[in-house]
Every structure is written in structure tokens, then in C-alpha cells.
């Protein structure tokens, strides 16, 4: 497992030092890839310790908006760590949605805590799946976690909301699986066969042929994705599977990290109940402070003032209004 002092640190045009594809070993030996952004003051000599901001995503750590934010944080004195989740993009292993993120997050934060540029505190942040990874890790109370910003995710109970709804399977899981299978490592490594086969499928036509079956779905060319989808689709009773870390934070509220944390969502977001349930329970159990931030927003869209055909006016957007709408 390479450490940052054994890898060339290249300066970005903005002066931020970037350490790309640093591999971090998990407890089972699988290596996850991280990009590390360090302030200019770190310098070529490797001097300086900084508070760390950490986010783990299945949507590519090299995505433009994530890189932009990481550079911003580094230019303001933070070390920023972006990670590809297990089985996605540059990280090893098999991708199984939601499951395993807790241990991987814990192990990554333990690794961060051992780096010479680590300044003693870790803050986590991220939207949607990157909020799920935060909550999963927090269930295990990882070392040196100091604060969290969970934006539209972090399952309070995935069986009751946002994966299944009161037990009924949410069909948006099908479209998510199809979309991400197209961008999977298997598809991108076999453009003329696997990727071409998946992209040739008419997803709308497949929705007319529900339920899908293993080997007879638009995911049949990417077995890992088909297997996890068939698994959660078939689990119609609340059992030990749904009680796992990463799927049911309410089972782990007692051990959930007691740090300042914001739970954020929108009234038209799939995770409004998750954010509300987590806030109600954790604000009663933890010193925090625990903060809830809700508004008339859809998933991840807080810079706009409308949802559907309804415009809620200029004060509904977060930009310029954050202080007035925080509720603790």
C-alpha cells in the first residue's frame, strides 16, 4: 500500500498539490483508489498537517464537480480525499450497492489518520450515495471523525423508505442499476461487447416486461449488477439483510458517531424521510449538534427555486439564504 511520501506529488495549475490514485488497503486486502488534494503550503518537502475532508463515491472521483470542490477545499487549507467506492472506476473489488461501505469508510479514515499530512480531524461530506457512505461509516464510529454533512442520503431504514417504500420495491432502483451498469468497469473494459449490448437495450420496453429475472434482464451482461438488483428486489421481508450497516442506520443509532452533523434533503427528494428520521432520533441521543435542513427541493437541486411546475420564489434557493433557513 503506497503512502503519499513515496508518490510524486504534482502541483495543479492553481497551486494545489494532487496525489492521484493512491491505493488504500481494506481489511480484506482489497485496495481502493483515492485522489488526495493538499494545500500549496504542503510544498515539495511534504511539510504541514491539515484537517481532512473525505468523500467516497461510486460515480468517479475524477468527476468535474467533485474535483472543483476538492481544489477549493485544498486552496482554503484543507486536505481533501476523494475515493472511488469498492468495485467502481479505479478501485478494486466487486461493487455491491450499499453493502460494505461502513467497513471501507472506517478503514479509509483509519488510514487517513496515519498519514503525515493528517491534522487530527476528519470531516465527511457528499450527496446521495456519498451520504450513504458517510452514514454507513458513522454507524461504526470511525477514528477521528469530527463532523458530517449528509446531503440527501444515509438510510435510516432502506426497507421502509428510498430502496423499498414500506416494503414495496422502488422501481427507480432498476433505472439506477441500468444506468450504472453502462458505466461499470466491466462495460468500459469491453466496449464492443458488454457496453454495446447493454446500450442496445430499450429500457422502456424492459419496463413492460416486469418482473425481470436473472439472465433475462438488461443487466445480464454485468452479473454483479444483476445479482445485487435481483437480491434486493426479492427480499420482501424485513430481516437481517435489511438490518445491515449501510441499509439501516436506526439499528446503530447507539454507536453512531456523536459529532456535529447536518442531515439535508428536500420535500421532493426520495430521502426526505431518511433525513427527518435520522435527525429526530440522533438529535435526541447525541450532543452533536445535529441539524436538519429541508426545503422545497428535488434531489440535489437547491440552487433552483422550483419543483415541477411550482416556483417557490427567490428565498427558496440556498444561495444567499443559508443562515436564515438553518434549523437546529
C-alpha positions in Angstrom: 0.0 0.0 0.0 1.8 3.2 -1.2 1.9 6.2 1.1 1.8 9.7 -0.2 5.5 10.4 0.6 6.5 7.6 -1.9 4.5 9.0 -4.8 5.3 12.1 -6.8 3.1 15.0 -5.7 2.3 17.1 -8.8 1.2 20.8 -8.4 -2.0 21.8 -10.0 -2.2 25.0 -12.1 -3.9 26.6 -9.1 -1.0 25.6 -6.8 -2.9 22.7 -5.1 -0.8 19.6 -4.8 -2.6 16.5 -6.2 -1.7 12.9 -5.4 -3.6 10.6 -7.8 -4.8 7.0 -7.4 -3.2 6.4 -4.0 -4.3 2.9 -3.1 -5.6 2.2 0.4 -5.9 -1.4 1.6 -9.1 -2.5 3.3 -9.2 -5.2 6.0 -9.9 -7.9 3.3 -6.9 -6.8 1.2 -8.9 -5.1 -1.5 -7.3 -1.7 -2.5 -9.5 1.3 -3.0 -8.2 4.3 -5.0 -8.1 7.8 -3.6 -7.1 11.2 -5.0 -5.5 13.5 -2.4 -5.6 17.2 -2.7 -3.2 19.1 -0.4 -2.8 22.9 0.2 0.0 24.8 -1.5 1.7 25.1 1.8 2.4 21.4 1.9 5.1 22.1 -0.7 7.5 19.7 -2.3 9.1 18.9 1.0 6.0 17.4 2.4 5.6 19.8 5.4 2.3 20.6 7.1 -0.7 19.0 8.8 -4.2 19.8 7.8 -7.8 19.0 8.7 -9.2 16.5 6.2 -12.4 16.4 4.2 -13.3 13.0 2.9 -15.9 11.8 0.4 -16.4 8.4 -1.2 -18.4 8.0 -4.4 -19.4 5.3 -7.0 -19.7 8.0 -9.7 -15.9 8.6 -10.3 -13.7 10.6 -8.0 -12.5 12.4 -11.2 -15.9 13.9 -11.9 -15.6 17.7 -12.6 -17.8 19.0 -9.8 -16.0 16.8 -7.2 -12.6 17.9 -8.4 -13.6 21.5 -8.4 -14.8 21.2 -4.7 -11.7 19.3 -3.7 -9.4 22.0 -5.2 -11.5 24.7 -3.5 -11.1 23.0 -0.1 -7.3 22.5 -0.6 -6.9 26.1 -1.6 -8.5 27.1 1.7 -6.3 25.0 4.0 -7.9 21.5 4.0 -6.6 18.2 2.8 -9.3 16.7 0.6 -9.6 13.0 -0.1 -11.8 11.7 -2.9 -12.3 7.9 -3.2 -13.8 5.6 -5.7 -16.0 3.1 -3.8 -15.2 -0.6 -4.0 -15.6 -2.1 -7.5 -16.0 1.3 -9.2 -13.6 3.0 -11.6 -10.1 2.8 -10.2 -10.9 0.8 -7.1 -10.5 -3.0 -6.8 -13.2 -5.5 -5.7 -16.8 -6.2 -6.7 -19.4 -3.5 -6.4 -22.4 -4.4 -4.3 -24.7 -1.4 -3.8 -24.8 0.0 -0.2 -23.3 -3.1 1.5 -19.8 -2.9 2.8 -19.5 0.9 2.7 -19.3 1.1 6.5 -16.1 -1.1 6.9 -14.5 0.5 3.9 -15.2 4.0 5.2 -13.9 3.1 8.7 -10.7 1.6 7.2 -10.1 4.6 5.0 -10.4 7.0 7.9 -8.1 4.9 9.9 -5.6 5.1 7.1 -6.0 8.9 6.8 -5.3 9.1 10.5 -1.9 7.6 9.9 -0.7 10.0 7.2 1.9 12.6 7.9 -0.3 15.4 6.5 -3.2 14.5 8.8 -4.0 17.3 11.2 -6.2 15.4 13.7 -9.7 15.8 12.4 -11.8 14.3 9.5 -15.0 15.8 8.1 -17.1 13.8 5.7 -19.4 15.3 3.0 -21.3 14.3 -0.1 -24.6 14.0 -1.9 -26.8 10.9 -2.3 -24.6 7.8 -2.4 -21.8 9.8 -0.8 -24.2 10.5 2.1 -25.0 6.7 2.3 -21.3 6.0 2.6 -21.0 8.6 5.4 -23.9 7.2 7.5 -22.6 3.6 7.0 -19.2 4.6 8.3 -20.7 6.6 11.2 -22.6 3.5 12.4 -19.1 2.0 13.2 -17.9 5.3 14.9 -14.6 5.6 12.9 -11.5 7.2 14.3 -11.0 11.0 14.3 -14.4 11.7 12.6 -15.2 15.3 13.6 -18.2 16.4 11.6 -20.5 15.2 8.8 -22.6 16.8 6.0 -25.1 14.2 4.8 -26.8 15.6 1.7 -29.8 13.6 0.6 -28.9 10.1 1.9 -27.8 7.9 4.7 -30.6 5.3 5.0 -32.5 5.4 8.3 -34.2 2.2 7.1 -33.9 1.3 3.4 -36.7 -1.3 3.7 -39.2 1.4 4.7 -38.0 4.3 2.5 -35.8 5.1 -0.5 -34.9 1.5 -1.5 -38.2 -0.2 -0.7 -41.1 2.0 0.4 -43.0 0.5 3.3 -41.6 -2.8 1.9 -42.7 -2.2 -1.7 -39.8 -2.2 -4.1 -39.0 1.2 -5.6 -38.6 0.8 -9.4 -36.1 3.6 -9.6 -33.6 1.1 -8.4 -34.0 -0.6 -11.8 -33.1 2.6 -13.8 -30.2 3.3 -11.4 -28.8 -0.2 -12.0 -29.1 0.0 -15.7 -27.5 3.5 -15.9 -24.6 2.5 -13.7 -24.1 -0.9 -15.5 -23.5 1.0 -18.7 -20.6 2.9 -16.9 -19.4 -0.2 -15.0 -15.8 -1.3 -15.1 -16.9 -4.4 -17.0 -18.7 -2.4 -19.6 -15.9 0.1 -20.1 -13.4 -2.7 -20.4 -15.4 -4.4 -23.1 -16.8 -1.6 -25.2 -17.6 -3.6 -28.3 -19.4 -6.4 -26.5 -20.7 -5.8 -23.0 -21.2 -2.0 -23.2 -22.6 -2.2 -26.7 -25.0 -5.0 -25.6 -26.3 -3.0 -22.6 -26.7 0.2 -24.6 -28.6 -1.6 -27.3 -31.4 -2.4 -24.8 -34.6 -0.4 -24.7 -35.1 0.3 -21.0 -38.6 1.5 -21.5 -39.5 -1.8 -23.3 -38.0 -3.7 -20.4 -40.3 -1.9 -18.0 -43.2 -3.5 -19.9 -41.8 -7.0 -19.1 -41.6 -6.8 -15.3 -40.6 -8.6 -13.2 -37.1 -9.2 -14.6 -35.3 -12.5 -13.9 -31.7 -13.4 -13.6 -30.3 -14.0 -17.0 -33.3 -12.2 -18.6 -32.8 -8.5 -17.9 -31.0 -5.6 -19.5 -28.2 -6.3 -16.9 -27.5 -9.9 -17.9 -24.1 -8.9 -19.3 -22.9 -7.4 -16.0 -23.7 -10.2 -13.4 -22.5 -8.2 -10.4 -25.1 -5.6 -11.0 -27.8 -8.1 -11.9 -27.2 -10.1 -8.8 -27.5 -7.3 -6.4 -30.6 -6.0 -8.1 -32.3 -9.3 -8.1 -31.3 -9.8 -4.4 -32.8 -6.6 -3.1 -35.9 -7.0 -5.4 -36.6 -10.4 -4.0 -36.2 -9.6 -0.3 -39.7 -8.7 0.6 -39.5 -9.2 4.4 -37.6 -7.1 6.9 -34.8 -9.4 8.0 -31.1 -9.5 8.9 -30.2 -8.4 5.4 -32.0 -5.1 5.8 -30.5 -4.6 9.3 -27.0 -4.4 7.8 -24.7 -1.4 8.3 -25.4 0.8 5.2 -29.0 -0.1 5.0 -30.5 0.7 8.4 -28.8 3.4 10.5 -31.6 3.1 13.1 -30.2 -0.2 14.2 -26.9 1.5 15.0 -28.0 4.9 16.5 -26.4 4.0 19.8 -23.0 3.6 18.2 -23.5 6.3 15.6 -20.7 8.9 15.8 -21.6 11.7 18.2 -20.2 14.7 16.2 -21.7 17.9 14.7 -23.7 16.8 11.7 -26.2 18.2 9.1 -28.9 16.0 7.6 -30.2 17.6 4.5 -32.8 16.8 1.9 -35.8 18.2 0.0 -39.6 17.7 0.2 -39.4 16.3 -3.4 -36.4 14.2 -2.8 -36.5 10.4 -2.2 -34.6 10.9 1.1 -36.7 13.4 2.9 -37.9 10.7 5.3 -34.4 9.3 5.8 -33.1 12.8 6.7 -36.0 13.5 9.0 -35.9 10.1 10.8 -32.2 10.4 11.4 -32.5 13.9 12.7 -35.3 13.1 15.1 -33.5 10.1 16.6 -30.0 11.4 16.6 -30.8 14.8 18.0 -32.4 13.1 21.0 -29.4 10.7 21.5 -26.3 12.8 20.6 -24.8 16.1 21.8 -24.0 16.9 18.2 -25.2 19.4 17.5 -27.5 17.6 15.0 -29.0 19.9 12.4 -31.9 19.3 9.9 -32.0 21.2 6.6 -35.1 20.7 4.4 -36.6 22.8 1.7 -38.8 22.7 -1.4 -36.2 21.0 -3.5 -35.7 17.9 -5.7 -32.7 15.6 -5.4 -29.6 17.7 -5.2 -31.3 20.8 -6.7 -31.0 23.6 -4.2 -29.9 26.4 -6.5 -33.2 26.5 -8.3 -36.5 27.9 -6.9 -39.0 25.4 -8.5 -40.1 21.8 -8.3 -42.2 20.6 -11.2 -44.5 23.5 -12.3 -44.4 25.3 -8.9 -42.0 28.1 -8.3 -41.4 28.8 -4.6 -39.7 32.2 -5.0 -36.2 33.6 -4.6 -35.9 32.8 -0.9 -36.4 29.0 -1.5 -32.9 28.6 -3.0 -30.0 28.1 -0.6 -27.7 30.6 -2.4 -27.8 33.7 -0.2 -30.3 32.3 2.2 -28.4 29.6 4.2 -28.1 31.3 7.5 -31.8 32.1 7.6 -33.0 28.6 6.9 -30.8 26.5 9.3 -32.8 24.7 12.0 -31.1 23.1 15.0 
